[in-house]
Every structure is written in C-alpha cells, then in structure tokens.
Amino acid sequence: MQLTFADITLPVWLVVGQWVLLFALGLLIIIMYRQIALLELLKDAGSEREGLPLGEKAPSFDYMPINSGANVPAHFEPEGKWSFLLFADPTCASCQSALLALDRLLPKLESTQVLVATTAEPALVAATDGFRDASVEIGRIPMDLSTRLYRTNVTPFGHLINPEGAIHAKGIVTDESSIRKLVRQGDRKPVNVEFIVS
C-alpha cells in the first residue's frame, strides 16, 4: 500500500501552532527592522550633540606617537589640508573594526592627514587586534583632551576637518560604511571613497 500526501492527517493543534509560530516570526522580523531603524536615528541624533559644532575651529594639540617608532611628541595641526581625526579606545570592539576599516581606506586618503587618538597605554595598543598592525598613525593623548578640546565622550568618534581648520563633518564611525558616510557629508568631497567588495 502506497501512502500519498493526502492520506496524512495532522492534528489541528499542530497546524494551528505552525501558523502561530510563522506569524510570530514575521512579527519579530518587523520589530527587529524597526529597532535597527530607531538605533540608526538615535546614533545620528547622538552624533549631532557629541563633539564640536560643525564649522567651529578644530583645536591643535600635542600627542605621543605610539606606532610610528618616534619617541618625541608630535603636533596635530588641523589647518592647511583635509584632516581625519578618530578618537578610539583599544578596549572597544567597535573601535577595532573602525580602525581596520580606516586602515583599508588609508590609500584613498593619501592627501588627508589621518590620526587615531587614544588615551590607552602603548602596551595595550600593541596587544590589541586592529590597533597592533595598523598602518594609520596612532597617537596617545592626555585623558581629558577629547572631552575638553573636542567635547567627545564616546568612541569611535570621527571628525573630518577642512583645510581652513573647521569641523566639516563628525559622527560615530564603526565600519567602512559609516566612515564613507562621514567623509561624504557636506558640499565638498575631499576624497573618493568608493569600495569594491570582493
């Protein structure tokens, strides 16, 4: 005797349960997308409050290079050419991914001064993936410099500074797309940041 699909009977509770689970799964997917959209809105709103206002003069400061081999203090002067300043911390996972993304973007920022500023000890920087092998310059700054001079309390937070030394764009940068978004803000585009994903 050969059974066909029509000969199989399922209990009603099983059929109803499957439809309830399917509906619940669809509802959870909708809620998840809504939460992601809300987080993006909150991130953008937080970026507007954080950091120096757009158009304000970016302060210069001294820092100690960590990964360049130099043992003398260096000076960050944001005037004269485009500058990208990223405040990051090795203990922050988002900072590590932002630094890896910035490292990949570095060849496209050849005419831009790029500095990653951190308050971490050089030993911690050397022990952290993403920071250890970075080709972008990493500089150690005093603990209060980011909050006092740049009014930045979160990391990773980037500032794009125009050649006149004014804040052109700012925001939380956690990956390549957020760095691209930050660099593309405003009327002038200092660099071409097209990526080819392979």
ZADO-413654 format. One record per residue: chain; y, x, z negated of N, C-alpha, C, O in turn. Coordinates in nm, 2 decimals, m for minus. Example, Ala and Ser with C-alpha at 12.3 -4.5 7.8 and 13.67 -1.06 7.14 Angstrom:
! ZADO-413654
- chaine,nnorth,neast,nup,canorth,caeast,caup,cnorth,ceast,cup,onorth,oeast,oup
- A,m0.57,1.32,m0.78,m0.45,1.23,m0.78,m0.33,1.32,m0.78,m0.33,1.42,m0.85
- A,m0.22,1.28,m0.71,m0.11,1.37,m0.71,0.00,1.29,m0.79,0.11,1.34,m0.80
This chain:
! ZADO-413654
- chaine,nnorth,neast,nup,canorth,caeast,caup,cnorth,ceast,cup,onorth,oeast,oup
- A,m0.12,0.09,0.00,0.00,0.00,0.00,0.12,0.09,0.00,0.14,0.18,m0.08
- A,0.21,0.06,0.09,0.34,0.14,0.10,0.45,0.06,0.04,0.48,m0.05,0.08
- A,0.53,0.13,m0.05,0.64,0.07,m0.11,0.77,0.10,m0.02,0.78,0.20,0.03
- A,0.85,0.00,m0.02,0.98,0.02,0.05,1.09,0.00,m0.05,1.07,m0.04,m0.16
- A,1.21,0.04,m0.01,1.33,0.03,m0.10,1.35,m0.11,m0.15,1.39,m0.13,m0.26
- A,1.32,m0.21,m0.07,1.34,m0.35,m0.10,1.25,m0.39,m0.21,1.27,m0.49,m0.28
- A,1.13,m0.32,m0.23,1.03,m0.36,m0.33,1.07,m0.31,m0.47,1.01,m0.35,m0.57
- A,1.17,m0.22,m0.48,1.20,m0.16,m0.60,1.31,m0.25,m0.67,1.41,m0.27,m0.61
- A,1.28,m0.29,m0.79,1.38,m0.37,m0.87,1.43,m0.28,m0.98,1.36,m0.22,m1.06
- A,1.56,m0.28,m1.00,1.63,m0.21,m1.11,1.67,m0.31,m1.21,1.71,m0.42,m1.18
- A,1.67,m0.27,m1.34,1.72,m0.36,m1.44,1.87,m0.38,m1.42,1.94,m0.29,m1.37
- A,1.91,m0.50,m1.46,2.06,m0.53,m1.44,2.15,m0.44,m1.52,2.25,m0.40,m1.47
- A,2.10,m0.41,m1.64,2.19,m0.32,m1.73,2.21,m0.18,m1.66,2.32,m0.12,m1.68
- A,2.11,m0.13,m1.59,2.12,0.00,m1.52,2.22,m0.01,m1.40,2.30,0.08,m1.38
- A,2.21,m0.12,m1.32,2.30,m0.14,m1.21,2.45,m0.15,m1.26,2.54,m0.09,m1.21
- A,2.47,m0.24,m1.36,2.60,m0.26,m1.42,2.65,m0.13,m1.49,2.77,m0.09,m1.47
- A,2.56,m0.05,m1.55,2.60,0.07,m1.61,2.65,0.18,m1.51,2.75,0.25,m1.54
- A,2.58,0.18,m1.40,2.62,0.28,m1.29,2.76,0.24,m1.24,2.84,0.33,m1.22
- A,2.78,0.11,m1.22,2.92,0.07,m1.17,3.03,0.10,m1.27,3.14,0.14,m1.24
- A,3.00,0.08,m1.40,3.09,0.11,m1.50,3.12,0.26,m1.51,3.24,0.29,m1.52
- A,3.02,0.34,m1.50,3.04,0.48,m1.50,3.12,0.53,m1.38,3.21,0.62,m1.39
- A,3.09,0.47,m1.26,3.17,0.51,m1.14,3.31,0.47,m1.16,3.40,0.55,m1.12
- A,3.34,0.35,m1.21,3.48,0.31,m1.23,3.55,0.40,m1.33,3.66,0.44,m1.31
- A,3.48,0.43,m1.44,3.54,0.52,m1.55,3.57,0.66,m1.49,3.67,0.72,m1.52
- A,3.48,0.71,m1.40,3.50,0.84,m1.34,3.63,0.84,m1.25,3.71,0.93,m1.25
- A,3.64,0.73,m1.17,3.76,0.72,m1.09,3.88,0.71,m1.17,3.99,0.77,m1.13
- A,3.88,0.64,m1.28,3.99,0.62,m1.37,4.03,0.76,m1.43,4.15,0.79,m1.44
- A,3.93,0.84,m1.47,3.95,0.97,m1.53,4.02,1.06,m1.43,4.10,1.14,m1.46
- A,3.98,1.05,m1.30,4.03,1.14,m1.20,4.18,1.10,m1.18,4.27,1.19,m1.16
- A,4.21,0.97,m1.18,4.35,0.93,m1.16,4.44,0.98,m1.28,4.55,1.03,m1.26
- A,4.38,0.97,m1.40,4.45,1.01,m1.52,4.48,1.17,m1.52,4.58,1.21,m1.55
- A,4.37,1.24,m1.47,4.39,1.38,m1.46,4.50,1.42,m1.36,4.58,1.51,m1.40
- A,4.50,1.36,m1.25,4.61,1.39,m1.15,4.75,1.36,m1.20,4.84,1.43,m1.18
- A,4.75,1.25,m1.28,4.88,1.21,m1.34,4.93,1.31,m1.44,5.04,1.35,m1.45
- A,4.83,1.36,m1.52,4.86,1.47,m1.62,4.91,1.60,m1.56,5.00,1.66,m1.60
- A,4.85,1.63,m1.45,4.89,1.76,m1.38,5.03,1.74,m1.32,5.11,1.83,m1.33
- A,5.06,1.62,m1.27,5.20,1.60,m1.22,5.30,1.60,m1.33,5.41,1.66,m1.32
- A,5.26,1.55,m1.45,5.35,1.55,m1.56,5.37,1.69,m1.61,5.49,1.73,m1.65
- A,5.27,1.77,m1.62,5.28,1.91,m1.66,5.37,1.99,m1.57,5.45,2.07,m1.61
- A,5.36,1.96,m1.44,5.45,2.03,m1.34,5.59,1.99,m1.36,5.68,2.08,m1.36
- A,5.62,1.86,m1.39,5.75,1.82,m1.42,5.81,1.88,m1.55,5.92,1.93,m1.55
- A,5.72,1.89,m1.65,5.77,1.95,m1.78,5.79,2.10,m1.76,5.88,2.15,m1.82
- A,5.71,2.16,m1.68,5.72,2.31,m1.66,5.86,2.33,m1.59,5.93,2.42,m1.63
- A,5.89,2.25,m1.49,6.02,2.27,m1.42,6.14,2.24,m1.51,6.24,2.31,m1.51
- A,6.12,2.13,m1.59,6.23,2.10,m1.69,6.25,2.21,m1.79,6.36,2.24,m1.83
- A,6.14,2.26,m1.84,6.14,2.37,m1.93,6.21,2.50,m1.87,6.28,2.57,m1.94
- A,6.18,2.52,m1.75,6.24,2.64,m1.68,6.39,2.62,m1.67,6.46,2.72,m1.67
- A,6.44,2.50,m1.65,6.58,2.48,m1.64,6.65,2.51,m1.77,6.77,2.57,m1.77
- A,6.59,2.48,m1.89,6.65,2.51,m2.02,6.64,2.65,m2.06,6.72,2.71,m2.13
- A,6.53,2.72,m2.01,6.50,2.85,m2.05,6.58,2.95,m1.97,6.61,2.93,m1.85
- A,6.61,3.06,m2.03,6.68,3.17,m1.96,6.83,3.15,m1.94,6.88,3.04,m1.97
- A,6.89,3.25,m1.88,7.04,3.24,m1.85,7.06,3.13,m1.74,6.98,3.11,m1.65
- A,7.17,3.06,m1.74,7.21,2.97,m1.64,7.22,3.03,m1.50,7.26,3.15,m1.49
- A,7.19,2.96,m1.40,7.20,3.01,m1.26,7.34,3.05,m1.24,7.44,2.97,m1.28
- A,7.36,3.16,m1.17,7.50,3.20,m1.14,7.56,3.29,m1.24,7.66,3.36,m1.22
- A,7.50,3.30,m1.36,7.55,3.38,m1.47,7.51,3.53,m1.44,7.41,3.55,m1.39
- A,7.60,3.62,m1.49,7.58,3.76,m1.47,7.45,3.81,m1.55,7.44,3.78,m1.67
- A,7.36,3.88,m1.48,7.24,3.93,m1.55,7.28,4.06,m1.62,7.33,4.15,m1.55
- A,7.25,4.07,m1.74,7.28,4.19,m1.82,7.19,4.31,m1.78,7.07,4.29,m1.74
- A,7.25,4.43,m1.78,7.17,4.55,m1.76,7.11,4.59,m1.90,7.17,4.55,m2.00
- A,7.01,4.68,m1.89,6.95,4.72,m2.02,6.87,4.85,m2.00,6.83,4.88,m1.88
- A,6.84,4.92,m2.11,6.76,5.04,m2.10,6.61,5.00,m2.14,6.59,4.90,m2.22
- A,6.52,5.06,m2.08,6.38,5.04,m2.12,6.30,5.17,m2.11,6.35,5.27,m2.05
- A,6.18,5.17,m2.17,6.10,5.29,m2.16,5.99,5.26,m2.06,5.90,5.17,m2.09
- A,5.98,5.34,m1.95,5.87,5.32,m1.86,5.73,5.34,m1.92,5.72,5.44,m2.00
- A,5.64,5.25,m1.89,5.51,5.27,m1.95,5.41,5.33,m1.85,5.33,5.42,m1.89
- A,5.41,5.28,m1.73,5.30,5.32,m1.63,5.35,5.41,m1.52,5.28,5.44,m1.43
- A,5.47,5.46,m1.53,5.52,5.55,m1.43,5.50,5.70,m1.46,5.53,5.78,m1.38
- A,5.46,5.73,m1.58,5.44,5.87,m1.62,5.57,5.93,m1.68,5.56,6.04,m1.73
- A,5.68,5.86,m1.67,5.81,5.92,m1.72,5.82,5.89,m1.87,5.79,5.79,m1.91
- A,5.87,6.00,m1.94,5.88,5.98,m2.09,6.03,5.97,m2.13,6.06,6.00,m2.24
- A,6.11,5.94,m2.03,6.26,5.93,m2.06,6.30,5.79,m2.04,6.25,5.72,m1.95
- A,6.39,5.73,m2.11,6.44,5.60,m2.09,6.49,5.58,m1.95,6.56,5.67,m1.90
- A,6.47,5.46,m1.90,6.52,5.42,m1.77,6.62,5.31,m1.79,6.63,5.25,m1.89
- A,6.70,5.28,m1.68,6.80,5.18,m1.69,6.78,5.07,m1.58,6.76,5.11,m1.47
- A,6.78,4.95,m1.62,6.77,4.84,m1.53,6.91,4.79,m1.50,6.98,4.73,m1.58
- A,6.95,4.81,m1.37,7.09,4.77,m1.33,7.07,4.66,m1.22,7.02,4.70,m1.11
- A,7.10,4.54,m1.25,7.07,4.43,m1.15,7.16,4.42,m1.04,7.15,4.32,m0.96
- A,7.26,4.50,m1.02,7.36,4.49,m0.91,7.32,4.58,m0.80,7.26,4.69,m0.82
- A,7.37,4.55,m0.68,7.35,4.63,m0.56,7.24,4.59,m0.47,7.25,4.62,m0.35
- A,7.13,4.54,m0.52,7.02,4.49,m0.44,6.95,4.37,m0.51,6.97,4.35,m0.63
- A,6.87,4.30,m0.44,6.79,4.20,m0.50,6.70,4.26,m0.61,6.64,4.36,m0.59
- A,6.69,4.18,m0.72,6.60,4.23,m0.83,6.51,4.11,m0.87,6.56,4.00,m0.88
- A,6.39,4.15,m0.91,6.30,4.05,m0.97,6.26,4.10,m1.10,6.19,4.21,m1.11
- A,6.29,4.03,m1.21,6.26,4.07,m1.35,6.17,3.97,m1.40,6.19,3.85,m1.41
- A,6.05,4.02,m1.45,5.95,3.94,m1.51,5.93,3.98,m1.65,5.89,4.09,m1.68
- A,5.94,3.88,m1.74,5.91,3.91,m1.89,5.77,3.86,m1.90,5.73,3.75,m1.88
- A,5.68,3.96,m1.95,5.54,3.93,m1.96,5.48,3.99,m2.09,5.54,4.08,m2.15
- A,5.37,3.94,m2.13,5.30,3.99,m2.25,5.15,4.01,m2.22,5.09,3.92,m2.17
- A,5.10,4.13,m2.25,4.96,4.15,m2.22,4.86,4.06,m2.29,4.75,4.04,m2.23
- A,4.89,4.00,m2.40,4.80,3.91,m2.47,4.80,3.77,m2.41,4.72,3.68,m2.45
- A,4.89,3.75,m2.31,4.90,3.61,m2.24,4.82,3.62,m2.11,4.84,3.70,m2.02
- A,4.72,3.53,m2.10,4.63,3.52,m1.98,4.71,3.49,m1.86,4.68,3.54,m1.75
- A,4.81,3.40,m1.87,4.89,3.36,m1.75,4.97,3.48,m1.71,5.00,3.50,m1.59
- A,5.02,3.57,m1.80,5.09,3.69,m1.77,5.01,3.78,m1.69,5.05,3.85,m1.59
- A,4.88,3.80,m1.72,4.79,3.88,m1.65,4.77,3.84,m1.51,4.78,3.92,m1.41
- A,4.75,3.71,m1.49,4.74,3.66,m1.35,4.87,3.67,m1.27,4.87,3.69,m1.15
- A,4.98,3.65,m1.34,5.11,3.66,m1.28,5.13,3.81,m1.23,5.19,3.83,m1.12
- A,5.09,3.90,m1.31,5.11,4.04,m1.28,5.02,4.08,m1.16,5.06,4.16,m1.07
- A,4.90,4.03,m1.16,4.81,4.06,m1.04,4.87,4.00,m0.92,4.86,4.06,m0.81
- A,4.93,3.88,m0.92,4.99,3.81,m0.81,5.11,3.90,m0.76,5.13,3.92,m0.64
- A,5.19,3.94,m0.86,5.31,4.02,m0.83,5.27,4.15,m0.76,5.34,4.20,m0.67
- A,5.16,4.21,m0.81,5.11,4.33,m0.75,5.07,4.31,m0.60,5.10,4.40,m0.52
- A,5.01,4.20,m0.57,4.97,4.17,m0.43,5.10,4.15,m0.35,5.10,4.18,m0.23
- A,5.20,4.09,m0.41,5.33,4.06,m0.34,5.42,4.18,m0.32,5.51,4.18,m0.24
- A,5.40,4.29,m0.40,5.49,4.40,m0.41,5.52,4.46,m0.27,5.64,4.50,m0.25
- A,5.42,4.48,m0.18,5.46,4.53,m0.05,5.56,4.45,0.03,5.64,4.50,0.11
- A,5.57,4.32,0.00,5.66,4.23,0.07,5.80,4.23,0.00,5.90,4.18,0.05
- A,5.80,4.30,m0.12,5.93,4.31,m0.19,5.98,4.45,m0.19,6.05,4.50,m0.28
- A,5.96,4.52,m0.08,6.00,4.66,m0.07,6.15,4.69,m0.09,6.19,4.79,m0.14
- A,6.23,4.59,m0.05,6.38,4.61,m0.06,6.43,4.55,m0.19,6.55,4.54,m0.21
- A,6.34,4.51,m0.28,6.37,4.44,m0.40,6.33,4.53,m0.52,6.22,4.58,m0.53
- A,6.42,4.54,m0.62,6.39,4.61,m0.74,6.31,4.52,m0.83,6.35,4.41,m0.86
- A,6.19,4.57,m0.86,6.09,4.48,m0.94,6.06,4.55,m1.07,6.03,4.67,m1.08
- A,6.08,4.48,m1.18,6.04,4.53,m1.31,5.97,4.42,m1.40,6.02,4.31,m1.40
- A,5.86,4.46,m1.46,5.80,4.38,m1.56,5.84,4.43,m1.69,5.81,4.55,m1.73
- A,5.90,4.35,m1.77,5.95,4.39,m1.91,5.86,4.33,m2.01,5.82,4.21,m2.01
- A,5.81,4.41,m2.11,5.73,4.37,m2.22,5.77,4.43,m2.35,5.83,4.54,m2.35
- A,5.73,4.37,m2.46,5.76,4.42,m2.59,5.63,4.49,m2.64,5.64,4.54,m2.76
- A,5.52,4.49,m2.57,5.40,4.54,m2.62,5.39,4.69,m2.62,5.47,4.76,m2.55
- A,5.31,4.74,m2.71,5.28,4.88,m2.73,5.22,4.93,m2.60,5.14,4.86,m2.54
- A,5.25,5.06,m2.56,5.18,5.12,m2.44,5.03,5.12,m2.45,4.96,5.10,m2.34
- A,4.97,5.13,m2.57,4.83,5.13,m2.58,4.77,4.99,m2.54,4.66,4.99,m2.48
- A,4.84,4.89,m2.58,4.79,4.75,m2.55,4.80,4.73,m2.40,4.72,4.67,m2.34
- A,4.91,4.77,m2.34,4.93,4.76,m2.20,4.82,4.83,m2.12,4.76,4.78,m2.02
- A,4.79,4.95,m2.17,4.68,5.03,m2.10,4.54,4.97,m2.12,4.45,5.00,m2.04
- A,4.52,4.89,m2.22,4.39,4.83,m2.25,4.37,4.69,m2.18,4.27,4.64,m2.20
- A,4.48,4.64,m2.12,4.47,4.50,m2.07,4.45,4.50,m1.92,4.53,4.56,m1.84
- A,4.35,4.42,m1.88,4.33,4.40,m1.73,4.46,4.34,m1.67,4.53,4.26,m1.74
- A,4.49,4.37,m1.55,4.61,4.32,m1.49,4.73,4.41,m1.51,4.81,4.43,m1.42
- A,4.74,4.46,m1.63,4.85,4.55,m1.67,4.81,4.69,m1.64,4.89,4.77,m1.59
- A,4.69,4.73,m1.68,4.64,4.87,m1.67,4.66,4.93,m1.53,4.70,5.04,m1.52
- A,4.62,4.86,m1.43,4.62,4.91,m1.29,4.73,4.86,m1.21,4.73,4.88,m1.09
- A,4.83,4.81,m1.27,4.95,4.75,m1.19,5.02,4.86,m1.13,5.05,4.97,m1.18
- A,5.06,4.84,m1.00,5.15,4.93,m0.93,5.30,4.90,m0.95,5.38,4.98,m0.92
- A,5.32,4.78,m1.00,5.46,4.74,m1.03,5.51,4.81,m1.15,5.42,4.83,m1.24
- A,5.63,4.85,m1.16,5.68,4.92,m1.28,5.68,4.83,m1.40,5.73,4.72,m1.40
- A,5.62,4.88,m1.51,5.62,4.81,m1.64,5.71,4.88,m1.74,5.69,5.00,m1.76
- A,5.80,4.82,m1.80,5.89,4.88,m1.90,5.89,4.82,m2.04,5.88,4.69,m2.05
- A,5.89,4.90,m2.14,5.89,4.85,m2.28,6.03,4.83,m2.32,6.12,4.92,m2.31
- A,6.06,4.71,m2.37,6.19,4.67,m2.42,6.19,4.64,m2.57,6.08,4.61,m2.62
- A,6.30,4.64,m2.63,6.31,4.60,m2.77,6.27,4.46,m2.79,6.28,4.37,m2.70
- A,6.21,4.43,m2.91,6.16,4.29,m2.94,6.25,4.18,m2.91,6.21,4.07,m2.86
- A,6.38,4.20,m2.94,6.47,4.08,m2.92,6.55,4.08,m2.79,6.63,3.99,m2.77
- A,6.53,4.18,m2.70,6.60,4.19,m2.58,6.59,4.06,m2.49,6.69,4.01,m2.44
- A,6.47,4.01,m2.47,6.45,3.90,m2.38,6.52,3.77,m2.44,6.58,3.69,m2.36
- A,6.52,3.75,m2.57,6.58,3.63,m2.63,6.73,3.65,m2.64,6.81,3.56,m2.62
- A,6.77,3.77,m2.68,6.92,3.80,m2.70,6.99,3.80,m2.57,7.10,3.74,m2.55
- A,6.95,3.88,m2.47,7.02,3.90,m2.35,6.99,3.80,m2.24,7.08,3.75,m2.17
- A,6.86,3.76,m2.23,6.82,3.67,m2.12,6.78,3.53,m2.17,6.75,3.45,m2.08
- A,6.79,3.51,m2.30,6.76,3.38,m2.36,6.62,3.32,m2.31,6.61,3.21,m2.28
- A,6.53,3.41,m2.31,6.39,3.38,m2.26,6.30,3.39,m2.38,6.28,3.49,m2.45
- A,6.23,3.28,m2.41,6.13,3.28,m2.52,5.99,3.26,m2.48,5.90,3.28,m2.56
- A,5.97,3.23,m2.35,5.83,3.21,m2.30,5.79,3.32,m2.20,5.88,3.38,m2.14
- A,5.66,3.34,m2.19,5.62,3.44,m2.09,5.50,3.37,m2.01,5.43,3.29,m2.07
- A,5.48,3.40,m1.89,5.55,3.49,m1.80,5.68,3.41,m1.74,5.66,3.30,m1.69
- A,5.79,3.47,m1.76,5.91,3.41,m1.71,5.99,3.51,m1.62,6.01,3.62,m1.65
- A,6.02,3.46,m1.49,6.08,3.55,m1.40,6.22,3.51,m1.37,6.26,3.39,m1.37
- A,6.30,3.61,m1.33,6.44,3.60,m1.29,6.46,3.66,m1.16,6.42,3.78,m1.14
- A,6.51,3.59,m1.06,6.55,3.65,m0.93,6.70,3.67,m0.94,6.77,3.58,m0.96
- A,6.74,3.79,m0.92,6.88,3.83,m0.93,6.93,3.88,m0.80,6.87,3.96,m0.74
- A,7.05,3.82,m0.76,7.10,3.86,m0.63,7.18,3.99,m0.63,7.20,4.04,m0.74
- A,7.22,4.05,m0.52,7.28,4.18,m0.52,7.42,4.18,m0.59,7.46,4.29,m0.63
- A,7.48,4.07,m0.62,7.60,4.06,m0.69,7.57,4.07,m0.84,7.67,4.07,m0.92
- A,7.45,4.07,m0.88,7.41,4.07,m1.02,7.40,3.94,m1.09,7.40,3.94,m1.22
- A,7.40,3.83,m1.02,7.40,3.70,m1.08,7.25,3.64,m1.07,7.18,3.67,m0.98
- A,7.22,3.56,m1.17,7.09,3.49,m1.17,7.08,3.39,m1.05,7.16,3.30,m1.04
- A,6.99,3.42,m0.96,6.98,3.34,m0.84,6.88,3.23,m0.85,6.90,3.11,m0.81
- A,6.77,3.26,m0.92,6.66,3.16,m0.95,6.59,3.21,m1.07,6.59,3.33,m1.11
- A,6.52,3.12,m1.14,6.44,3.16,m1.26,6.33,3.05,m1.28,6.34,2.94,m1.23
- A,6.23,3.09,m1.36,6.13,3.00,m1.38,6.00,3.06,m1.44,5.99,3.19,m1.44
- A,5.91,2.98,m1.48,5.78,3.02,m1.53,5.70,3.06,m1.41,5.68,2.98,m1.32
- A,5.64,3.18,m1.40,5.56,3.22,m1.29,5.42,3.26,m1.34,5.41,3.36,m1.41
- A,5.32,3.19,m1.29,5.19,3.21,m1.34,5.09,3.25,m1.23,4.98,3.30,m1.26
- A,5.13,3.24,m1.11,5.04,3.27,m1.00,5.13,3.30,m0.87,5.25,3.29,m0.88
- A,5.06,3.32,m0.76,5.13,3.35,m0.64,5.22,3.24,m0.59,5.33,3.26,m0.54
- A,5.17,3.12,m0.60,5.25,3.00,m0.55,5.38,2.99,m0.63,5.48,2.95,m0.58
- A,5.37,3.01,m0.77,5.49,2.99,m0.85,5.59,3.11,m0.82,5.71,3.09,m0.83
- A,5.54,3.23,m0.79,5.63,3.34,m0.75,5.69,3.31,m0.62,5.81,3.33,m0.60
- A,5.61,3.26,m0.52,5.67,3.22,m0.39,5.78,3.12,m0.41,5.88,3.13,m0.35
- A,5.75,3.02,m0.49,5.85,2.91,m0.51,5.98,2.96,m0.57,6.09,2.92,m0.53
- A,5.97,3.06,m0.67,6.08,3.11,m0.73,6.16,3.20,m0.63,6.29,3.19,m0.63
- A,6.09,3.28,m0.55,6.16,3.36,m0.46,6.23,3.28,m0.35,6.34,3.32,m0.29
- A,6.17,3.17,m0.31,6.23,3.09,m0.20,6.34,3.00,m0.25,6.41,2.94,m0.16
- A,6.37,2.99,m0.37,6.47,2.90,m0.42,6.61,2.95,m0.37,6.63,3.07,m0.36
- A,6.70,2.86,m0.35,6.83,2.89,m0.31,6.85,2.90,m0.16,6.75,2.88,m0.09
- A,6.97,2.93,m0.12,7.00,2.93,0.02,6.95,3.05,0.09,6.90,3.05,0.21
- A,6.96,3.17,0.03,6.92,3.29,0.09,6.78,3.33,0.05,6.74,3.31,m0.07
- A,6.70,3.38,0.14,6.57,3.42,0.11,6.56,3.57,0.12,6.57,3.63,0.23
- A,6.55,3.64,0.01,6.56,3.79,0.02,6.44,3.85,0.08,6.45,3.96,0.14
- A,6.32,3.79,0.07,6.20,3.85,0.13,6.12,3.74,0.19,6.13,3.62,0.16
- A,6.03,3.78,0.28,5.94,3.69,0.34,5.81,3.70,0.26,5.75,3.81,0.25
- A,5.77,3.59,0.20,5.66,3.59,0.11,5.54,3.50,0.16,5.49,3.42,0.08
- A,5.51,3.51,0.29,5.40,3.43,0.34,5.27,3.51,0.30,5.26,3.63,0.30
- A,5.17,3.43,0.26,5.04,3.48,0.22,4.94,3.43,0.31,4.94,3.32,0.36
- A,4.84,3.52,0.34,4.72,3.48,0.42,4.61,3.48,0.32,4.57,3.59,0.27
- A,4.54,3.37,0.30,4.43,3.36,0.21,4.30,3.39,0.29,4.28,3.32,0.39
- A,4.23,3.49,0.25,4.11,3.53,0.33,3.99,3.50,0.24,3.87,3.52,0.28
